[in-house]
Amino acid sequence: MTKNFRDCLDLVLKHEGGFVNHKLDPGGMTNLGVTKKVWQEWVGHPVSEKDMRELTPEIVAPMYEMRYWRTSYCEKLPRGLDLLVFSMAVNAGAGRSVKLLQDAIGVVADGVIGPNTMAKINEANVETLIDKFSEARTAYYKGLKLFPVFGRGWLSRTDKERLEALDMAKNG
């Protein structure tokens, strides 16, 4: 599963980009998709703008794996679907991402991928799940109050990652 994680992390970081500090972004100062608040929680002490600017993929990878990949059960998911659930966890939290997946497959959305959820995932066609999850993700973004500011980027990312996920699913 480490290879899946690295492949997915590389794609997520490509979409997250570098250092930003948009005045309307509630996440504030962010680099490689990591907000200052999240990074401070991870390292256990205050960080400066300089610290944030110096983040690299190698530095943030363990945090991404523990905070988003594992808490979203991505190591249990089919290749391709794991990318989407991971990316959504980075954007909106692991619990919300898992609940969107559960809604997409028609099980109780409790935020935990247990035996019932896994059975439904295993029964389903992964490409269909990728499409359904992408539709749920799009609907979620459209419902956010900051959609007029960031929506175009969110939907573009959703579309690009859907295609990347379908490619991963088809090509293993």
N, C-alpha and C positions, 0 to 999 in steps of 0.2 A: 504493500500500500504506500510505501514511502515514495515510489516513483509517481504514483497518482498524485500524491500531495505536492511533490515538486513541480510536476507538469501544471497542476491547477494553480499553484502559487505563482508560477511564472506568468500565467495568463491573467490572473487577478491583478498582479502588480503592474502589468502592462496597461491595464485599464485604469488602475488607480492613479498612475502617474507620480510625479514628484511633489515637491514642496508647494503647498498653497496655504493661504490664510485669507479666505474670502469672508468679507464682513457679514454676509447673510447666512453663512454656513454655521449651523449650531455646533458643529464639531470643532470649529475654530482652526487653530494651527494644525496642519496635517501634512505628513510626508509618507509616501508609499502606502497611502490609505490608513495610516495609523494616526489617530488624533493625539494631541498632547496629553489629554486626560488619560486615555487608555495607556499610553506609553509610561506615564508617571505611575499608574497603578501596577503595571508590569514590572518596572524596575524598582519600585518602592521608595522613590524619592523625587523631589521636584526636578524638572528638566528645563533647560533654556531653549531659546530659538536656535542657538548654535547646535545644541544636542539634537534637536529635531531635524535640522538640515543635514546632519551627518549620518542619519540612518541609512543603512544599506539593506539590500535583500537578505544578506547573510545574517545581519543583526536581528532583523524582525522575524525571520522564518520560525524560530521556536515559539514566539508569541502567537503567530498566526496558526501554527499547528495546534497548540494547546487551547487557545481561546476560541477559535472558530472552527477549525477542521474537526477536531475530536468532539467538541461539544455539539456539533451538528451531525455527528455519526457518519461523517463522510467516508470513513474507512470501510463502512458496511455497504455503501451505495454503489450501484453500477457506474462504470466509467462514463463520463459525460454528465450524468445527473449529479455526480459528486461535485463537479465544477460549479454548477448553478447553485446548489445548496450552499456551498462554501462561499461563493461570491455574495450571495444574498445575506449570509450570516455576517460577512464583513460590513455590508451596507446597513443592515437593519437589526442585527442581533441573531444569535443562534436559535433562540426559542422561536422568534418570528419566522425565520427561514424554515425550520422544521414544521411549524404549523401551516405555512403556505404549502409545503409539500404534502402534508396530510390532507389538507383541503382538496388539493389537486387530485389525490387518489381516492377520496371519499371515505376516509376514516376519521374517527374522533380526533380533533386537533388539540392534543394535550402537550405538544412540544417534545415528546419522547418517542424515539423510534424503537418500539418494542416488537414482540413477535407478530402482532396483528398487522402493524404497519409494514414490517419486513415481508410478511406473506403477500400483502397487496402489491408491494414493489416488485417482488419476484414473479408474481403472476402477470404483471403488466409488460407491455412492450416499452422498452426504454426510450425509444424515439417519441412515442406518444406521451410518456411522462415528461420528457424534456419540453415538449410543446405545451402541455398543460401547466407545468410549473412556470414557464415563461409567460403564459397568459395571466397567471395569478400574480406574478411579479409585476407585470405591466399594470394591472388593475390596482395593486397596492400603491405603486408610485403615483398613479393618476389621482389617488385619493389624498395625497399629502398636500399640505398648505403651501409648501415651497415648490410644488410642481411647476408653476409658471417661471420660476427662476432656474431650476436645475433639471426640469423634466425632459427637455430635449436630450441632454447628456445621459440621463438615466435610461431612457428608452433606446437610445443608440447603443448603449452598453448591453442592455438586455438582448437586443437583436443580434449583436455581434457574438455575445457569449452563447446564445442559443445555437448559432451556426457552429461555433467552436465545439460546443457540447455534442451536437449531432455528429460532427466529424470524429470526435473522440469515441463516441459510442459505436460508430460504424467501423472504425479502423483500429479499435482496441487499443 
